[in-house]
Structures are given as C-alpha cells and as structure tokens.
C-alpha cells in the first residue's frame, strides 16, 4: 500500500499531514499509482525531493590503552594511519586476511596513507601486531550485545529517527522509501570470489564527491556544515537520487529507490512480462538454433551454440564488464579456449563439456555438462588450431547475439533467457516438491529447495558464513534439548495412562489428554527444528536472496499454496513482501491457477494469516 502527501514536508521538523492510503481515498475507486497517467517517454518523474545521503560517522580514535605493535614494540600511529589499521584489525578472524593478495593490496594502500616517518619504520606486514586492536573491537561488540533492553531501545529509536529523516523521498506527490540512503563507510575492499583488488582501501565518501539529483521546484538537500556538493542536477530521465564514483574500480555508485517503489516495481513487472512472452516463441527459437548447428556459416554455428548454453545453463552473455574492472571475468560470448575441456566420455556420460572460469563478481563457475552431439562436435571445430587464450566464439559478441534475438522477439535479449529459465524452474520445482499435507516448516523447506535449484542454475554462490558452525551447534543443542523434553513427555504420558488404569476417574482421563497435547506439540517443535537444520546445512554455500529479488516472478509464489506457509512462518517478512517487492507495488490479484505460463487473475490478496 502506498501513501500520498498533500504537501512536500520531508524531514523538516514540521508535523506531517495525515496520510491516507491512495486506494482508500474518497472518489479514488481504489485506483493505484499503476493506473495513474503515464509520463512522456524517457521521463521518470516530475517531482523529486529528498534529504541527500546520510554519511558515515567520522573516525573515533582508539583509547590510549589500546596499542598497535611493530616488531614487538608499541608504536603510536597518526590518526589516518590508525583508522586504516583498525580496518585490518577488525578482519583478523576472517579468512580474507589469510590471503596473500589481500595482504599485499592492503599493505600497499596503507603505506600510501602513512606519514614519511611511519613509512620509514613500518616496512613489513608480518611484523605488525593488530591483536590488541582486534580484541578492543571484539569486546566493544560484545558489550553492545549485552546492553540492557532500555539502552538497545534507545539505539533503535536513534536509528529509526535517521531512517525517517533520510530514508524517504517525495516522488510525484508520493512518499517513497529509499533503498540505500547511507554512503558506504571506509574500509577494505573484499569483492567476491578471488577478486584481484581485494584488500585495497575504500576511501571515505565526502559531500564534495556526491552529485545530487532532484527537481528544480524542490528544496535542494543541504550538505553537512562546512561542505558542498560536487554538483546538483535536475535530471528527470534517471531514477537515482545521488551518485558518486568509488575509488577501487572507478565505478559509479547510486542512491536508488527502495525495491518496493513504483518505478522499481514497474521495471520488474515489465521484465517478467517479457520473460513470460518468451514462452510463446521459445520452442521456435530452440528449433532454429538447433538447425543452425549444421549451418554452412561459422558465424551462425557459433551463435547457435552460444545461445544453447545461455538457454540451457543460464549463463550470462558476457562482454558486460563495468568501467574500470580489471578482474579476468567472462561470460558465454567471451569464453576462451582455456575455459572449457571436452570429454567424449566422462563419469558414464557422453559428450561432456567441463566449464571452469570466473564469472560476474569473480565468482567461479565450474560445471560438467553432457551436451547434444552436434554441440560437442561444433566445439571441437571452434577449438581447432587455437591457443588456450584465443576466443572460443571468435565471430560472436553480445551485441551481435542480442541483435539477432531482437529479430526473433521484440524486447528479447540474452538476459531474458536467464529470467525465464529461473522462473520456470521455480514453478516446476514447486510443483514437484510441494506436499499439501506437509507442515508449515515442511512447505517452507520445499520452497527453499525449489529456490535452491534456481540459485544453483544461476550460479548464485556465497562463502560459508563464519558463524555457520556456531549457529549449527546452537541449533543442535536445541534439538537435543527438545528430544530430552520429548522423552520426558512420553514417560509422563505412560505414567498418566497407568494412573488412569488404576483409578478410571475423569481427572486422570483429562490428564491423559493434556499429556498427549503436550507430546504432539513437542513433536511438531522437534520436526520444525530438524527442518531448520536441514535447510541451513543445504544452503550454507548457496545465496537464495539474489534469485528471490531479481529472477523469480513473485506471482509464481503467490499462486501456489507455499505462499500461505511463508506468511504463516513469518508474516512480517513475507506478508509485507520485502523479498517480493512487486507484491506491494503491482496490486496483484490472487491466482486461480499457479501456472506462470497460464496466469489467470482472480480476487485481490488480503494480507492476513491463512488468507490465501
């Protein structure tokens, strides 16, 4: 549900007018912003007002009794050098600091920020002792966790105040939530996978780095005292509110609207509609690229094989590096000969292609796939007389491929195949895995397993969380305790039944019913804990969130009964749909059928437990 402001009073200390849900306003007829008059092509908004970004707090020096040691001797660091030392110290217990490339990049950047005197002394990282600083931050973090409830509430209220002031904007008369309204604090770049720049210093973002975007008739955000903005723009053809260039890869960073906003939701809706249209022509496209495997033109053959991989393996097209990116990352169209190996027979399968390369964000893609015989023979042909560093598809680029796809279907690009295959995989997996008789926990496990299949298809990996072992131990302790309670409850029930056999009175009979209810409740609780343990173990290295937000049409989830279980499991998270951003923006209807390819609208959804 969205709210409209009668005037622009954002974070000025002025009492806000009463906000009325758009769909409930008198005379509105339940009209949503999706049904409002559309602006001209290219124009995203007519009014935009906000407070600008919320900057990371300034560095607070370490206490005098917390020291840095070099070669076994305490060394007082300058403020800038000390701040960067704390970045490394905070990560001592992380595997990043064990990697040589991380250590080298950090030390090189750290020395650049040192004073000349410090540079003369600090010459080797292995002689630096950050342990006392690390302990200081660990203790500080534990103290924060141990704060009384009242103190935690004060911190929450302070955070809520910042959210209220900086976390919302006025967009065409609507109060919209902003996504990432805080600038990223300075620190050490981590990257994903084996990124070559991991460990480099991410510098502090200052107002002088920031470009503000708003409407001419709005109150321009005021920069912090003593500072000024790099530039103020009035560009209504873009959706970002502020931008700056980060120093690691010289790429632009943006403050954007929250995923639940109208502009974001419209874009997602259009994306999924294009993907759904693909279902009507995908069989023709597949038939055509299969025929092109035997084409006399090498260009067509390469295009057909690449499209086969994009379709069947959900590979990214490639040639999509951001400006300044130096990592050796590739996609399908930019694969080199060294990235694949061909096996006529492997592990009982024929015509196996072994992929091994760094994909987006330096995430390794490793897969062994049995392919069609013509594909295998074409790959042998493409690799003939080529060196390992040569392009596999030397006559193909992403531009050429997408231009071909546009001729097959309006709006079709290689990216659409990824969205299509992700959503259709979710639908098929939900249909195969969901059991109507399962408990809420069981249905949630089925949903996560379906989502996991999508994440594996799209290569959405993550490192095992460093808290994983501890959280699993805690969960196992709960399971063991619940088993103990269950055993005791069974003994209590047996005792009650024996008592009833002796007395045959109503009180003893009522006691049996009470003990049975307790036993059933404990069994349900134990089953739920076991499901949680299974779910956590299966997904420790799989990132489920990316596919939920970017690749899965939410109507699939709404239309199947798993969605009821999701709301029952966590109404705040799922009922309000932060993972399902289009739910709150599309004013979706309940589906009479949960087939993504045969979507039928019905009655509006009501966000209540067990309402779907």
N, C-alpha and C positions, 0 to 999 in steps of 0.2 A: 504494500500500500504506500502511496506517495502523498506528500503533503505540500500545500501551496502557501506561500507567504503573501500577505496583502501589500507588503512593502519591503524594501531591502534594508534590513537591520541586522547585519551579520556581525556578531561578536563586538558590539559597540558599547555594551553595558546598558543598553536600552531594553526595557521589557518587551518581549516578543508578543505580537498579536496572537490571538487564538488561532491555532492551525486546524483546519478542517480537512479530513480526507477528501481528495478530489472526487472519488466515486460516490461520496455521500452528500456532496454539496447540493443544495436545493436547485432543481432545474437542470442538473447535470446529466440526469438519465443514466448515471453510472459510468459516464464516459471517462476513459483513462487517457493518459498522455499519448498512448499509442494511437489514439484516434484523433489527436489534435491535427490541425492543419500543418502540412509539411512545408519546410523552408525550401528556398531555391537550391538547385544542385550545387554541391560544394559548401554550402553554408550550414554549419553545425549548430549554431546558436545565435541569438540576437542580444542576449543579456548574460553577462558572466561577472560575478563579484565574489571575491574571496579574500582571505587574510594573508595569503602567501605561505611559504613553507615555515615549519617550526624547526629551528636549527638545533643541532646537538649542543648540549651544555658544554661550557669551557672546561678545560682540564683542571682538576684539583690536585695540587702537589701531594706527594706521599708524606706521611708523618716522618719526623726526624729519626724515629727509632726503626724505621724500615729502610734498609740499605741495599744498594747494589754492590756486588763484589767483582773485582777484576784481578785475576791471578791470585786469588785468596785474600786480597786486601780491599777494604771498603773504599768506594770512590763516589764522591758527590758529583752528580750529573747536572748539567744545565736543564732548565725546565723543558725545552723542546726535546732534548735527548732522553730525558727521563720519561716523558709521555710515551715516546715510541718504544722504550724499553718495557713499559707496562703492557703494551700490545702483545709483545712476545711472551712476557711472563704469564699473562692470563691463559696462554695456549700451551703451557708446558706439558699438560696432561693429555694433549691432543696429538694424534698421530702425524698431523701436518708438520710439527716441529722436529720430527724424526727424519723428514725427507730432505735430502741434500739440496735440491733445487729451491725449496722453501727457505732453508737456512741461508743459502748464498744470496738469494734475492733480498731477504730481509737485511742481512748484514751490509750489503752494498748500499741500499737505500738509507739505512740507519747512519752509516758513516757520512753520507752526504749532508745530514742534518746536524752532525756534531760540530762543536767548536773546534778551531785548529788545535787547541791544547788537548781536547779529548781524542782527536784523531791521532795524535802522537802516541797516546797511551793505549787506546783500545784498537788493537790490530788483529785479534783472533777471536772468533766467536766462541771457540771451545774453552777459552779462559774466562768467559763471562758467567757469572753466577746470578741467576734470576730467582733462585728458590725462595728467598725471603720475601720478595715482592709477590711471587705467586701465592705464598701462604697468606699474605695480607689480604689478597682479594678473595681467596677461598674462605677465610674467616669472616670477611665482610659479607659475603654472600650467605653464609650460614646464619649470621646474626640477623640478616634481613628476613630469612625464612622463619626465624624463631621470634619475630616481633609479635607482641600481643595483638589480638584481634582489632583492638581500637586503633593501634598505630597503622596496621595494614589498611584499615578502612580510610584513614586519613590520606594515605598514599594513593589509594584508589580514587578518592574524591579529587585529589590534585590532578591525576591522570585524566579523569572524566572532564575536568574543567578545561584542560588543554584540548581534549578531543572536541568539546563543544565549541571552543573558540576557533580552532584551526581546522577541524575535521569536517567542516561543512561549507558549501558554497551555495550561491543563488544562481540557478541556471534557468533562464526564461521563466522567471517567476516561481520556480520550484526550489525547494530546499533539498539539495542533493548531497549525499555523503561522498567525501573524498577518500580515495584509496590510501596512498602512501604520502600523507601530508608532512611527514618528518624527513629531513635530509639524513642520509646515512652517516653515522658518526665515523670519525677517522679510525683507522685500524690497519690490519694486514690483509691483503687480498688472498682469498682462498681459492676461488674458482672451483670448477667441477672436474672430476677425473684428474688427470695428470697435466694440469694447465701449466704452461711454461712460465707464466708470470706469478705463480703462487708465491706468497711471502713478500711481495712488493708493497710499498707504503701507500695506502689510500689516504690522501690528504683531506684536511678539514674543508668542508664546503662553506664558503663565506657569501654574504649577500652580494658582494661585488662579482661573484661567479654566476649569479642567477638572473635569468630572463623571466620577467613576469608577463603573463598573458591574461587580459581581462577586457571588458567592454569599455568604450570611451565614456559612457554615461555613469559608470560605477565609481565608487571611491577606490582609488588605487591603493593597494596594500602599502603600509608604512614599513620601511626596513628598520631593523634594530638601531637603536641610538648610535650615532657616530658612523653609520654605514649608508651605502646607497646601492641600488640595484644596478646590475650591469646594463639592463635595458628594460623598457616597458613596451610591450606590443599590444595591438588591438586586432588580433587575427582570428576571425570567427570561422575560418576554414579548417582549423585544427581543434582537437579536443583536450589538449594539455593545458594546465594552469600555470605551470612553471617548468623551467628546464635549465640544465647546466651540463657542462662537459666534465666527465670524470677523468682523472689523470692516468689511470692504468692503461686503458685501451683507447683513450681519447674518444669515447663513445658518448652520445647524448643520453642523459637521464631525465625522466619526466615525472612530474606530479600529475596523476590522472584521476579521473573519477572512479569511485568505487564500482566493483563489478555489478552491483545491483542497480546502477544508474540507468536512465533511459537510453542514453547514447550507447553505452556498453551492451545493454540488452538487445537493442535493435541490431547492432552489428552481429551479435551472436545468433540472433534469430535468422538473419539473412544467411549467415554461414551454414547453419543447419538445414535451412530450406534448400540451398544449393546442393548440399550433400544428399538430401532426400531425393532431389530431382535426378541425381546420378543413377539411382536405382532403375530408372526407366530406360537408360541407354547403356548401362554398364555391360550388359551381355553383348551388345553390338560392338562396343569398344574392345572387349576381350576377344571377340571373334576376329576383329580386324587386326589387332596386334599379333594374334596367333598366325594369321595368314601372312603378315609381314615378316615373320621369322624366315620365310623362304623367298623373300623379295630379292630381285637382282641388284637392287641398290643397297650398298653397305650402310648408308645413312638411315634408311628405313629399318634395316635389321637392328642396328644399334638402338634406335628409338623404341622399337618394339620390345627388345629385351629389357631395356631400362624401365619401360612402363610396366612390364611384367613384374619386376622387382618392387616397384613403387606400389603396385596394386596388391601383390600377394604378401609382401613383407613389411608394408607400411614404412618403407624407407623415405627419408626426406630427399627432396630432389637434389640438393647441393647447390654450389655456387651462391651461397647465401651468407657469406661471411660479413660480419659487421665491420665498419670502417676502423682500421687500426688493429684488427685482430691478427695475431701472429701465430696462433696455435695451428698445427697441421691437422685441421679438421676437414672432413669431406662428406659429401652426400652421394647419392646414386650416380648423378651425371658427372661428378668429379672423381669417381673411383679411379685408382691407378691399378696397374697390373699386380703390384705387390700386395694389394689389399684382398685378393682372392686366391684360393687354391682349388684346383679341380681334382676330384677323386671319382674315377669311373665306378668304383665300388668302395663303400665305407660303412662299417657297422651294420652290415646286412642290407644296405640301401644302394640303389644305383643312381648315377649321375648326381653326385653330391657336390655342392659348392660350399666352400668354407670361407666365410667372411671374417675379416679382422681389421678394423680401422677405428679411428677416433671420429665420432660424430659431433653433433652440436654440443657446445659447452665442454668439449674434450671428454665426453663420456664414451667409453669403449663399446663398440658394437662387435660382438662375437657370436656367430651363429653358423650352424651346419645345416644345410637345407638340400633336400632332394628335389631337383627341378625336372621340368619336361626335357625329353631327349633333344629336341631341336634347340632349346635354350642352351643346353650343355655344349652342343656342337658349335653353336654360334660363338660362345665364349672362347672355345678353343681357337676359333678363327680370329676373334678380336685380339687375342693374346699372341698370336703367331708373329715371330720376328720383332717383338717389342721388348724393351728393357723393363725392369721392375718399376722404374719411376715414370714410365710412359702412361698416358691416359688410356683407360680401358675403352671408354667411349670417346674416341678422339674426333668424331664427327658430330658430336651432340653437346648441346648446352641446355641449361634450364630454360632459357628464352626460346630456343627452337622447340623444345618439348611443350611448353605452355602455349605457344602459338598454334601448334598442332591440336592441342586439346581444346582450345577456344573454337576451332573449326568444327569440332565434334559436338560441343555443347556450350551454350552461352554461359560464361562465368566459370567454366571448368578449368582448374589448374591442378598441378601435381599435389598441392596441399589438400585439395578436396577429397582425393582418394584416401588420405590418412584419416580425415574426419569421418568419411563414410565407413571405412573398414572398422574403425574404432567403435562407432555407434552400433553397427550391425553385429559386431562381435559381442557387445554387451547384451543386445537383445537375444541373441542365440544362446549365450551362456546363462542368462537369467531363466530362459525357458527350460533349459536342460537341468539346471541346478536347483531351482526353487521347488520346495515341497510345501504345499498348503498346510500340512499337518505339523510342520516344524514350529518350534517356539520362536519368540521374537529374536532371541540370540542366534538361533539356528538360521533364520532368514537373513539376519544381518551378516552372518558368516558367508552364506551363499552369495549375497550381494558383493561382498568384498572379494570373494573368489572370482566372480564374474568380472569385477573391476580389475582384479589382478591379471586376468587373461589379457585384458586390453593394455595394461601397463607393460606387460612382457612383450606384446606385439609391437608397441611403440617404443620399446627400449627405455622406459622410464625407471632408471635405477637410482639408488641412493646408497651411501655408505651406511653400514650398520651403526645406529646411534650409540654413542659411547655409554649411555645409560641403559642400554638394552639388557645386559647381563643382570644388572641390579634390579631393574624393573621385573624381569622374569623370575628372579629369586623371590622378590616380594609377592609376585602373583602365585608362585608355587607354594609359598608359606601360607597364603590364604586358602589355597586348595587343600593343603594338608590339614589346616585347622578346620576347614569345613568337613572334611572326611571324618575327623575326630568327632565333630558335633553330630554327624550323621550316625556314626556307630553308637554314640551315647543315646541318641533319639530312638534307635532301633531297640536298644536294651530297655529304655523306658517304656516303649510300646509293648514289648514282651511282658514286662513286669505288670503293666496295666491290664493286659489280657489275662494273665494268670490270676490277678486280683478279682477280675470280673467273673472268672470261672468259679471262684470260691464264694463270692458274695451274691452275684446275679442282681445287684441293685442298680438303680438308674444313675446314681452318681458315678459308679465305676464305668458304666457304659458311656457316659458323657466324657469321662476322662480318656477313654479309648479314642473317641472321635477327635478330641483335642490333640492327642499324641500323633494320630495319623495325619492331621493337617500340618502339624509341625514337621513331620517326616517328609511329606510331599514338598513343602516349602524349601526345606534344606536340599532335597534332591534337585529342585529347579535351580537353586542358587549354585550348587556344585556344577551342574551341567553348564550354566552360564559362564562360570569361571574357567571350565575346561575349554569352552568355545573361545573365550578371550585368549587363552594361552595358545591355542592352535592358530588363531588369527594373527596374533602378534609374531609368532615364530615364522609363519608363512610369508609375512610381508615385511620382514626386518630389512630386506635389501631392495624392496620394491616401493617406488613413490606413487601412491594412489592418487594424491591430490591433483597432479598435473592433468591427468585424463579427466577427472571429475570436472575440473574448471574449464578445460579447453577443448575436449574431444568428444564428450558424451552428451548427446541431446537429452536434456532433462526430462522430456516428455516420455522417454522410454521408462525411466524410473517411476514417474507418476502413474503411468498406465499399468504397472504391474503391482501385485499385492505386496511386494517387498517394501514399497514406499510406506505403507501403513506401519510396517515393522520399524522402519527408520524413524518415523515420527514417535512411535511408542518408546523406542530406545533412547531418543534424545530429542525432545520436541523443540528445544531452544535452537539446537544446531541444524536439524533437518527441516522442521516445520517452517522455520523462517528462511531456510534455504540459502545460507551463506555459501555453501558448496554448489547450490543450484541457483546461481544468480539470475537466470532468466525467469525463474518461477515467480519472483516478486515483481518482475517488470513486464512480463508478457500477458498478465491476467489470464493465465492458462485455464482451460476447461478440463474437467475430468474426462479421461478417455474411455469410450465404450469398449475399445479394443486396445491392447497394448502393443500391437504391431507397429513398429516405426515406419514400415513401408506402407501401412494401411491405416493411417492416423484418422480417427473419427472424433469429432468434438461432442461433448455432452454438457452436463451441468457444471457450474463453476465450483471450484475447490473451496472448501471451508477449512480453515486451518484449526482444526480441533483434533484431539486424540480420537483414534479409531473412526475418523470421519470418511476415510476413503475406502 
